Amino acid sequence: MSRSDEDATSRRPATEVVHSGRDPFAHHGFVNPPVYRGSTVLFPTVEKLNKRDQEYTYGRRGTPTVRALETAIANIEGGAMTKLAPSGYAAVSLAFLSFVEAGDHLLVADSVYQPTRKLCDFLLKRLGVETTYYDPLIGDGIDALVRPNTRLVYTESPGSQTFELQDVPSISRVATARGLWHLMDNTWASPLYFKPFQHGVDVSIQAATKYIVGHADAMLGAVTANARAAKHLEKGNEALGTCAGSEEVFLGARGLRTLDVRLERHHRSGLEMARWLESRPEVARVLHPGLESHPGHAIWKRDFLGASGLFAIILKPCPPAGVAAMLDHLALFGMGFSWGGFESLIVPFDPTGYRTATRWQAEGQALRVHIGLEDPADLKADLDAGFARLRAAG
Ligand SMILES: *Cc1c(COP(=O)(O)O)cnc(C)c1O
């Protein structure tokens, strides 16, 4: 633990993202820990080698670059231990595989990040683990789905396409009463806008690729565990050999330092754009938890400290050619997967094909929107021109 982490508990989040995990005088006074590249770590004596008696023993088990970001994320999420992974999805896999055994039963939200379903339905199923998908709005009703062999409950709030807000504290209370682990994908809110460990979660997952890296230039994941879950995470990580590349970890640490100011802008511009979109005649509904019209708004106000820049809109019915005309010629909004970078994005989506516990019903085409750091006036002008093309094509 570095000198700057000693009084970490008393510091506010904006300070924490700037200072946590840095120890300049351990690096000749340079502000940022350097990129340590390395596999072999030398031991000075046979005795030290036999006992593995030093802080760093092998590149896969961590370097000062890796430890710095792990310390910072653990502090900001409020957990006891963080392990980094080469992508957000690898972090999801690491989290599940650290806790499940053959014969287990899992409860996973139906609104979960879609590839997480592949892990459950393909790999975990093959290993003898059964998954039940549940209505994300189930709250403490999840108690009725718990079986004698249920090992864990998995939440993601809001869902990153359909934006259902889960009652995480209620689900935590059931998990505690029934002796289940509670794992959560906390990517949407980032470690700043939802504090999973204050709401009873045992393990929090970040697709750091999104807001922590924040610049669409690296893949990275993080799994953070509370003290009770840390041993499992450590063993799982060791068994799987999960580790992230030094350059990506450096970019994650660099992104983290500006997370607070970036999220403030994503929050403000995202809400402004959501309100503007809600007033558009082409739009049937806007799915943004910060809007009073959102069914999960009360939970968002109760549990969250802010909103990130990701939400969805449902268009009124229009021909597919209208949607293509709107999206094909946008000047500022890019079309592509992932989000959390400085730039605005828009993609059509349709979850009807993979939902199993709930039915997705929408008036027209659904679009997922990421509001970046541009001036909202320019973003409105870009979408306004897009809506004009949509109307012309209809
Ligand atoms: C993107 C994403 C992931 C996976 O992260 P990658 O870095 O793309 O592998 C996991 N969960 C959520 C909610 C995501 O949006």
The ligand as an SDF file (V2000), in Angstrom:
LIG
                    3D

 15 15  0  0  0  0  0  0  0  0999 V2000
  -19.0400   -3.9840  -22.8760 C   0  0  0  0  0  0  0  0  0  0  0  0
  -19.6100   -4.6630  -21.6950 C   0  0  0  0  0  0  0  0  0  0  0  0
  -19.0240   -5.7910  -21.1620 C   0  0  0  0  0  0  0  0  0  0  0  0
  -17.8470   -6.4610  -21.8040 C   0  0  0  0  0  0  0  0  0  0  0  0
  -16.7250   -5.6180  -21.9030 O   0  0  0  0  0  0  0  0  0  0  0  0
  -15.6280   -5.8210  -23.0570 P   0  0  0  0  0  0  0  0  0  0  0  0
  -14.4910   -5.0310  -22.5570 O   0  0  0  0  0  0  0  0  0  0  0  0
  -16.2510   -5.3060  -24.3190 O   0  0  0  0  0  0  0  0  0  0  0  0
  -15.3280   -7.2870  -23.1360 O   0  0  0  0  0  0  0  0  0  0  0  0
  -19.5780   -6.3360  -20.0250 C   0  0  0  0  0  0  0  0  0  0  0  0
  -20.6770   -5.7970  -19.4500 N   0  0  0  0  0  0  0  0  0  0  0  0
  -21.2760   -4.7060  -19.9500 C   0  0  0  0  0  0  0  0  0  0  0  0
  -22.4800   -4.1560  -19.2720 C   0  0  0  0  0  0  0  0  0  0  0  0
  -20.7750   -4.1080  -21.0890 C   0  0  0  0  0  0  0  0  0  0  0  0
  -21.3850   -3.0430  -21.5950 O   0  0  0  0  0  0  0  0  0  0  0  0
  1  2  1  0
  2  3  1  0
  2 14  2  0
  3  4  1  0
  3 10  2  0
  4  5  1  0
  5  6  1  0
  6  7  2  0
  6  8  1  0
  6  9  1  0
 10 11  1  0
 11 12  2  0
 12 13  1  0
 12 14  1  0
 14 15  1  0
M  END
$$$$
